[in-house]
Amino acid sequence: MRLADAISLRSRRRKLALFLETMRPTAETTVLDIGVDDFGFGELGATEHGSCGTLNFFEQAYPWPHRITALGQHEGATFSERYPSIPYVRGNATELPFEDSSFDVVHSNAVIEHVGGVDAQRRFVAEALRVAPRAFITTPNRWFPIEVHTRLPLVHWLPQPLAHRAYDLARKPWAKENRLLRRGDLEELFPGNARIVNLGLTLAAIVG
C-alpha cells in the first residue's frame, strides 16, 4: 500500500469510528452517502488514475451497507457491480434528487470542498439537512500542512495567484477548483447547530 493510501486509510478509520460514536446508527438507520466514486475500495483502477485506493471505504466498512443509498456523479456501473446491495443514484450534491427527510443521516467524506464557491457549499449543506435531520460531513483541514488532494506541502497556504501558479507547475491545475476550508469557514456554512471536530488532517461537521 502506498504511503498516501496508508495515511488516508488511518484517517478514514478515525472518521468512521467518530461517525459510529456520534450518529449511533442501528441496522434500521437509513444513510445517504454523498460523493461515492465509481471504483471499489482498494481497486487498482483508482490509483492508476491518480486517485486514492481508499475510495468508498464507508461502503466497505460500514456494518449495514444495505441501509446506505449512494450518490455520485458517474454512471455507477462499476460501483453497482462492486456493491450490489447498495442502491446507487446519479445526481448533483447541491440539488439532491430526494424528497425532504428521505433519510435518517447524511454522510459525506471530502466532497464539500469540490462543489464550488461558498454559495455552492451553502447549498450543499442546505440540501444535506433537507433530506435528513442528522449529518456527518467531513473535509480536509486547510490548516494541515500537506494538501491531501495534491499531496503538495504548504502550497495551499500561499496567496491564491501563487498557489495557482504552483498547481500549474506541478501539473495539477484541477486543484485550483477546490475551496479548502478552515474550522471557521466550515462553521459558517451551517445554521448554527453543528459541532466541528478537528481530527488534524480532517474537519468533521456533525449535526444531530
N, C-alpha and C positions, 0 to 999 in steps of 0.2 A: 504494500500500500504506500502511495506517495505521502510525503510528509504533510502536504497541504490537506490531503484527504484524512489523514490521521487526526490532524487538528480539528478539521470540520466534524469528524465523527464524534470526537470528545465533546465538542460544543453542542452538537445535536442531541447527544445523550443527556446532557445537562438540561437542555430546553425541554426534552420530553419528560424528564423527571419533574421539572417545575410545572409543566402542564398537568401532569397527573396529580401533583400535590395541590395545586391551586384550583383546578377545574373539577377535580374529584369525579371524573366520568364513571359511568357504570356500563354494563352491557346493553342498557337501554338508551344511552345518550347518543343523540344524532349529532354528527360533526361535519361541518363543511370545511374542507381543506382547500384554501385558495392558493393557487400557484403551483400545481404539480407540473412535472416535466414529462416528456414522452419517452423517458428511459426508466428502467427499473433500477432499484438500489444495487450499486456495485457493478452495473453493466459497463463493459469496456467502451461502448459507443459514447458514453457521456464524457469520459476522459479524452477520447480521441478528438472530440470536438472542443477541447479546451475548457470543459466544464468540470464538474466535481463528481467523484464517484459515490458521494453520499446523497445524491438526489433521491427524493421520495423516501427518505429514512422514516418519516412519520408513518407512511403506509406499511412499511416493512416491519416496524417495531411496535405499533400501537396494538394493545391487547384485543381490540374488537374491530378489525379492519372493515368488516361487513357493515358497520354502522357509519362509515365515512362516505361522503359524497365528495368526489374530487373535481376541482375546476381548473382548467388550463387553457392555454391559447393554441395548442397544437391539435391536430386531427384526433389524436388519442388512441390510435390503433395499437401502437406498441405498449402504451400504458395498460390498455384493457387486456392485452394478451398476458402481461406480467401480473396483473391484479384483477382477475376475472370477477371477484366478489365485490369489487368497489365500483359503483356507478361513476362514470366519467361524463362531465358536461363541458363542452367548449364554450367559453364566454369571456367577457370583459370584467375584470375585478372592480372597475369603477361603475359598472352598470350590471349588477348581478341578475341573472335570469331566474330569480326565485321570488315567491311571494313573501310578504312580511312574516317574520317569526317561523320560517320554514325549518329551522334547525335549533338545537339546544345550545351549540357552541360553534363559533368560527375559529379555526386555526389557520394561521398563515405565517410561513417562515421566509424571511428575506425576500419579500415581494414589494412592499410598500415603497422602497427606495427606487423601484423601477417604473412606477406608473406615471411619472411626470413631475410637474412642479407642485407647489404647495396646494393649489386648488384641487388638483387631481388626487393628491394624498388625502385631503379632507373628504373628498367624495368616496375614496376607498374606505375610510373609517366609517363614514355615514352608512354606506351600503352594508358593511360588515355588521354594524349594530342594528340595521334594519331587519336583516334576515335571521338574527339570533340575539338573545338578550345577554349572552356572555361571549367574550372574545379573548383570544390569546394571539397577539400579533408581535412578531419579532423583526428586528432589523439590525444590520451591523452597526456597531458603535463608531460614530465618526471620530471620536477621540482615541480609538485604538490605533496604534502607530502604523500598523500594516493594513492597507485597504484590501479587504478579503476578496473582492471580485478580480482585481488586477494582480494581487499579491505584491504590489509595489509599496515600499516603505515611505511614509511621510508625504508623498506626492499630493494626497488629498487635503493636506493642511496648507498647501500653497494657495496664493490668490488664484482665482479661477482662470484667468488667462494663462498663467504659468503652468497650472495643473493640466489644462487642456493641451498645451504645447507638449508637456511631458507625456501625456497619453498618446499623442500622435507619434512622438519619437519612439515610444515603446510598442507601437503598432497595436494599441488598444483604444482606438478612437471611440468605440461604443461606451467606454466608461464615462464619457462626457455627458451622457444622457441620464446617469444616475444622480439622485438627490439624496446624499447621505445625511443622516440625522444625528443630532446630539440629543441628550436627555430632554432638554428644554424644548427642542423642536418637536420631539415626539409627544410630549405633554400637551403642546398647543394644538395638536391635531384632534385631541379627544375632548368630549364635552365636560370634562371635569371629574369624572368618576373612575378614571383609570389609575392603576398603580403601576409605576415604572420600576422595573427591576434591572439593575446593571450587572450583567454577567461578564463584564470585561470586554470580550470580543463582541458581545451582542447585548442589545437592549430588548427587553420584553415589556410590552404594554398589556396589562391584564385588567379586564372588565368583568365583574360579576364573581 
